[in-house]
């Protein structure tokens, strides 16, 4: 029965992982940390229960493939085109700058502590550490709903380029190998051939994938849908591996092509359970790799922290150079500061080529694992940290860009005076654009603040009063005339940034009417406590629109529908505000408050 020994290992991993996650959740530590800690406990650094991790590594790689496939399902080809500047320029700059800077620091630091390494080894360290964790970053950002934010888009673009850069980096390592016979010309030919095949494969996906998805989703058989989704995912990954690309990149390409089809949501829903299980095993496998002498661990942790700082600063500078605000750039730097799973591949390649010895290889693995362990905490803390630090660093050259000042408010009155602004709009996404269109149609003055330089430049040419800046910076708010605006409309999705913006607006213009977009009832409460006059909760308004359509279907009088909407907005909003007020010492049962709200509907 030894052939079934792996089942016992999987049961042990699953049981211990559940226990660790339950314990760590009590102190609000993300589940990913519990999974990595499970691997550390069962691996060589811990109790060394699992000695043969071959099957675990295979399942883990399948998890990464499924994760990238589902991420691709959320982004169409058109979405990728919008990221081309980040992918091409940002990705190239990140790999090259990080690789060279970390290589120089490695050479200097190792020499300082008496462990001299050669320039080849330093370059291996630098470029191996330049790669971030696709699985970890995208998993956490997806769980937090931040992939669509600016820092999430930056992370996705950079990670896509890093996955594509793995093959050239491996070719580059071959030139560092002693006694190599591969010429520069033949290497370029191989890379060009890989790129040619990759373009051809992507074109084939665009031609064949939509038809395959249509066949799979139109058949009313659950088995066909499940098997078909797995075939599309792993088939694309396998084809990518045949031409030298990473499995994950092939799966991402397939998912991105399928995203433009009507059946993409059904395939995503089918894949999700498999993805969650396999990615969990991936994070456990990260902990299983760790095998280090505990005496050396403090030094390795210190080196890992230095790498996190260096990578974070470089990524912050690159994001600012791409035109993003300081706050968004700081968040992107914190998201991409860690070292990723493909670094294991690069380090293994260098070890096989004789560029690294076993001790250096294990030290690299330890540094990589340490950076991955702290990443969930870094990403969680990024919004608050960036919102607090960005205003203090506003003096930096790329942090802000001066814009023409608005005229100062002349006097208060029932209508806007000359130079007065009816509303200052924060964020020019779909919601901000719609509000601006209505303001323009009704001849009400407005200004807009946005963090996308390209959008600002384009819309200003069309006559829109758009200004570049970050809403967490006082001077950016003054730039759009918040000090003399009657109302401020905050349309951004980032909760922490919106809270800080509300507080700043209250300091600058205490009499302004502040209305803010809210994604949840919990965030609504934070906005009210920060000083907002009104918070429009997306889920709340969606429910109002749905029951309105339902009443229309039943031919209820329009006056009655409007009356119900007014009651829900007035009374329901007040009760929901009370539900999440931490300072409410009344001890009232939330269920009773909801029952009261339900009773108010009968008019």
N, C-alpha and C positions, 0 to 999 in steps of 0.2 A: 504493500500500500504506500510505499515511499513516493510513488509518482504523484500522489495527491497531497504531498506535504505543503505545497504552496497554498492550499486552501486554509490550512491552519494558520499560516502567516498572514493571509488576508483577513481572517477572522480576528486575529490578535491585533493587527493594525487598526481595523475598524473599531474594535471595542475600546482600545486605549485612546484612539483619536476622539471618540465620542466623549469619554470621561474627561480628557484634557480640555476639549472645547467647552463642555459644561462648566468646568471649574474656572477657566479663564474668562468666560462670559460674565461671571459674577463680579469680576473687577474690570469689565468692559474692554477686554483685550480681544482683537479680531480673531475669528476662527482660523485664519491662515497661520497665525503664530502657534496655535495649538497643534496644527497638522505638522509643522516643521519640528516642533518640540517632540512630537511623537516619534518622528524619525530619528532625532538625536538620542532619545531614550532607548530605542531598539537597535541602534547602530553601534559601530565600534567605539564611539566616544562614551556611550551609555553602557547598557547591559549586554550588548553584542548578541542579542537573541537572533537577529536575522543576519546570517552570514552570506547567503547567496541572494543578492539583490537583482539578479538578471531579469527575472520576470517582473519585478516591481519597476525596474527602469523602463521596460517595454511598455507596461501599462501607463506609466507616467508620460512617456512620449506620446502615446495615443491621446492622453488627456490634453496635452498642449495642442495637438492637431485639432481636436474637437473644439477647444476654446477659440482658436484662431478662425475656425470655420464659422462658428456662431457670431464672432465679432464681425467677420466679413459679411454676414447676413444683415447686419445693421448698417452697412455702408455700401452704397451703390457706386458704380464707376464715376458718376458725376460728382459724388462726394469726394472721391479720391482726387479728381482733377482740381478741386478746390484746395487740396493739401499739397499740390505739386511743388509749391515754393518751399514749404516746410520739408518735404521729403528730399528734394534735390539739394537745395542750398543748406538748409538747416542740418540735414542728415550728414552731408559731406563734411561740413564744418565741425560737427560734434565728434565724428569718428576721428578725423585728423588731429584736431586740437587736443582732444582728450588723450588720444594715444601718445602723442609727442610729449605733452606735459607730464602725464603719469610716468612715461618712460624716463624722462629727465629726473623727476623726483625719486623714482626707484633707484636709479643709478647713484644719485647723490646720497640718499638716505642709507642704502646698503653699504656704501663706502664709509659713511660716517660711523656706523656701528661695527665696522671691521669685517663685514662680510661682502667682499668685493664680487661684483657680477660683471659680465661683459656687456657690451652694447647690444648684442643680439638678444641676450636674456632680458635686458631692460625693455627692448622693443616688444618682445613677446608679452611681458607683463603689462606694458602700456596699452597695447591694442587689444589684449584679452579683457582688460578691465574697462575698456571703452564701451563695451556692449552692455545694455541694460536688460532687465527681465521682461520679456514680452508677456509671458504667462501671468506673472505677479501684478504688473502694472495694470494691464487691461482687465484682469479679474477684479481688482479692487475698484478701479474707476467705473467699471460696469455695475458692480454691486452698489456703489454710491450714486449712480445715475449721473456721473460727471464726464462721460465720454463725449458728450455734445458740447461741453464747455470749452472755452479757449484753451485752457491748459490740457484738457483731455484730447483735443484735436492736435495740439503740438506733440503730445506723447505718442499718439497713434502714428503721426507722420514720421517721427524720428525712429520709432520701433520698426516700422515697415522698411525704412532704409537700412537699419541695422541688420535685419534678417536677410536682405538682399546682399549686404556687404560681407556676409560670412564666407561665401565662396572666394571672393577676391582676397580676403584676409588669409584664408588657408593657403592660397597660391603664394601670397607674400611670405608666409612662414617657410615655404619650400625654398625660397632664395636664401634664407638664413641658415638652412641646414648645411652642415659641413659635408663637403664632397658632392653637393648637388650638381647634376648635369643638365638641368632644365634651363634652356636659354630664355632670355627676356622675350624674344619674338614668339617662341612657341607658347609661352604662358599667355601672352596677349591674344594669340589665336584661340587658345582654349577658352579664355574668358569671353571673347567675342562670340564663340560658338555657343556657349552657355546662354548668353544674352539673346542670341538669335532664336535658339530653341524656346527660351522663356516667352519671347514675344509671340512666337508661333503657337505655343501652348495656350497663351491667354486668348489669342484670336480664335483658336479652336473651342475654348470654353464658351466664348461669346456666341459662337454659332450653334453649338450642340447642347449646352446646358439648359437653355430655355425649353427646348423640345423635350429633353429628358425629364425636367421638372414637371412639365405639363402632363406627360404620360403617367408619372408616378402619382401625382396629386389627383388626377381625374379618375383613377381606379379606386373604387370604394372598398379598399381592403387595407386594414391597418398593418398587416404583415408586409405588404408591398411598400407602404410609406416608410416604415421603419428601416427595412433592408435597403430600400432605394436611397434614403438619406445617408445611411452609413456608406453605401457604395460610392455615392457622389463625393463624400468627404474624404474617405481614405483612398479612393481611386485618384482623385486630384493630387493628394499628398504623395502617392506612389509615383505618379508621372513626374512630379517635380523632382523627386529624389533621383530618378533615372538620368536627369540632365545636370545633376549636381546641386540643385537648389534645396533649401531646407523643406522638410515635410510640412512644417507649419505655414510657410509662405505659400506653398501650393494649395493648401486648404483654404487659406485666407483669400487667394485669388478666386477660387471656385465659389466661396461664399459671397464674395463681392459681386460676381456676375449673377448669381442666383437672386441677389437682393432686389434686382430690377424686375423680377417675375412676380406674378400674382400669387404663386404658391409658396413664397419664401417664408411667410409666417407659419405655415403648417409644418414645414421642414424644421424651422427653428424650435417650435414647440416639441417636435418629436425628438430632436437631438439633446435638448436641455438636460434630461435625467442622466444620460450617458456622460455628458460633459461634466456635470457636477461630481459624479463618482470618480471619473478618471483624473480630473484636475486635483481632487483631494489627494489621490495617490501620488501625483507629481510633487506636491508640497511635502509629503512624507518622505519621498525619495531624496529630496534636497537634504533633509536632516540625516538620512542614512549615509550620505557621502562623507559626512564630517568624521575625520579620524585624525586627531591632533593631540599633541602632548599638552596637558593642562598647564605645565610650567610656562610654555610659550604663549598660551592663550591671551594674557594681557597685552603682549606686544602685538599680536595679530589683531586684537580688537582696536588698539590704537591706530594701526595702519589702516584698518577698515574705515575708521572714522575720518581719517585724513582723505581717503579716497572718496568718501561720501561728500565731504566738503568741497574738494577740488572739482569733482564731476558736477555737483550742484551749482557751483559758481560759474563754470564754463557754460553749462546749459542755460543759466539765467542770462548771461551775456549774449548768447546766440539768439535767444528768444527776443531780447530787447532789440538786437540788430535787425531782426525780421519785422519789427514794427509793433510788437506787443507791449503792453504797459508793464511797468515794474512789478505790480502785484501779480499779474498773470505769469510773468517770467519767473518770479520767485517760486510760484507754485509748480511750474513745469520743471524747474531745477530740482525741487524736492521730490517730485514724482520719478524722475529719471536718474537720481543720484546713485542708485544701487548698481551692482554688477549682476549680469543675467545668466540664464541657464546655458546659453550658447557659449559663454566663457568656459564652461566645462569642456565643450567640444574643442575649442581652440587650445585650451591648456593640455587636453589629452593628445591632440595632434602634435604640439610642441614637445611633449614628453616622449612620444613615440619616435620623433625625429632626433632625439638626443639633445634638445635644447634646454630641457629642464630635468633635474634629478627628482627622485621620489620625494625627498624632503621639501623641495621647493614646490612641487606639485600639490602636496597635501596642505602646505601653507596657503597656497592660492585658493584651494577649495575652502579652507576655513575662513579666509577673508571674504570670499564670495557669499558664503552662508550667513556670516554675520551681517553683511549689508542687506541681505534679503530679509533677515529676521526683523530688522528695525524699519524696513520700508512701510509696512502697514501703519505704524505709528507716525512716520513722516508724512504720508499722504493724508492721514486723518487730520494732522495738525497744520497742514499746508495752508488752508484758507484763512484760519485765524492768525497764523504767524505772518503770512503775507500782508493781510489787512492792517496789522499793527506796525510792521516794519517798513512797508512801502512809503508811507507819508514821511517817515524820518529820513529816507534816502532820496527824497525828491530833488536834491541838489545834483544828482548824477546827470551827466550829459544826455543820455538816451532816455532818462526817466520821464521826461515830459517835453512837449514841444510848444513854444509860445504861440498863442492865437490872438486875434484882435479882441480887445475888451469890449464888453457890452456897456451901453450908457447906464448911469446910475439912476435909480428910481427917483422920480421927482416928488410925488406925493401920493397918498392913498386916496382911493375914490371908488365909486361903484363900477367904473369901467377903467380899462387900462389907459394910463397916461402915456404921453409920448416917451418912448424909450423903455416903457414897462413891458414885461414879458408875462403873458397869461400863464404859461406852463413851461417848465424845464423838464425834458424827457431824458431819463437815464436808460440807455440801451436802445439800439436800433435794429432789434430782431423783428420777428413777425408782429409781435404785440406793439412795439414801439413804432413801427412803420404804419400800422393801422391807426394808432392814435394821432400820429403826425398828419396822416391823410385827412382825418376828420377835422383836426384843428385848422388845416389849410383850407378845407372846403367851407368852414364856417367863419373864415377870416379872423381867427384868433392867433395872436403872436405866440411863437414857441421857439425853443432852441433844443438841440439834442446833443448828448454826450455819448461817445462810443469808444471802445478800445481797439477797434479794427481800423488801422490807418488807411488801408485800401478802400474800405467802405466810405470812410470820411472824405477821402480825396475824390472818389467817384461822385458821391451825392452832392458835394459842394459845387462841382461843375454843373450839376443840374439845378442849382439854386437852393438846395436844402440847407438850413442853418445848422449844419453838423460841425462838431468840434471834437478833436481827439483829446482823450484824457481818461483818467481813472476816477471813478466816483468815490473812492476812499481817500482822495487827496483834496484838501481844501482849495488849493489854487485851481484845480480842474473844475470844481463846482463854481468858483467865482468866475471862471472863464465863460461859463454859459449863463451867467447872470442869476444864479440862485439867490443872491442877496436882494434882488429886486423882482423876483418872480412871485406871482400869486399862488402858484401850485407847483409841486414837484411830483412827477410820475416816475416811479422806479420800476423798470420792466426787466431787470436782470434776474437770472435764475439762481445766482450764488447767494445763499442765505447770509453768510457772515459779512460779505461785502455790502449787502443791502442794509443790514443792521448798522454797520459803521457809517454808511451813507446817510441814513435817517438821523443818526446822532449829530453828524456834521451839519446837515441842513438845519436842524433845530438850533445849533449854535449860531449859524450864519444868519438865519432868517426865522426867528421864533414864530412869526405869524403865518408862515407858508402852510398851505393845505398839502399834506403828504399822503399820497395814495401809492400803495406798493403791491406788486404781484406776489402771491404766496403759493407755494406748491403743496403745502400741507397745513393742517390745523395747528400742529406744534409750532411751525415757523410763524404762523399768523400771530400767535401769542407773543413771540419774541419781537415781532415788528411793532405791536401795540405798546409793549413795554419800552421799546426804544424811542417811541414818540410819534408813530404813524397815526394819521387821522382815520385812514381806511385801508383795509387789506382785502384784496380780492382773491379768495382761495379758489384755485383752479378746480379742484374736485367738487367744492360746494357749488360753484357756478354751473359746472357740468350737470349736477343733479337737478338744478333749477331748470336748465334748458331741456333736460330729458322729460321731467314731469310736465313741462309746458307743452311739449310736442305730444305727449300722451293725452293731455286734456283736450288739445286741439283735435286729436283723432276721435275722441268721444264727443266732439261737438259741444264742448262746454263754452259758455259765453266768454268772449274776450275780456270783458270787465272782471269776471270772476277769476280768470287766469292771472290778470295783472294784480288783483287783490292778493291772491295766494303768493305770487312772487314777492310782493311788498312785505307780507307777513314773514315769510321765510327769511328774507334778507335782513329785516329789522330785528325780529325777535330771535331767530335762529342764530344770527351772527353774534348777538350778545351772549347767548347761552354757550355757544362754542368757545367764546372768549373766556368764559368763566371756567369751562372744563379743564383748561390747561394753565390756569393762573396759579403759580406756585405760592403766591402770598395769600391765597384764599384760605382763611382759617375757619370757615363756617362748618366744615365737615359734611357738607351736603353730598349726597350720593349722586355721581354723574348720571346714573340710570334714571333717577328721579327728574333731573334737569332735562334729559332727553324726552321723558314722558311728558313733561310740561310743554316742551317745544311742539310735540306731536299734537297736544290738545289745542294749541294756538291756531292750528290750521283750519279749525271748524268755524267758519264765519257765516 
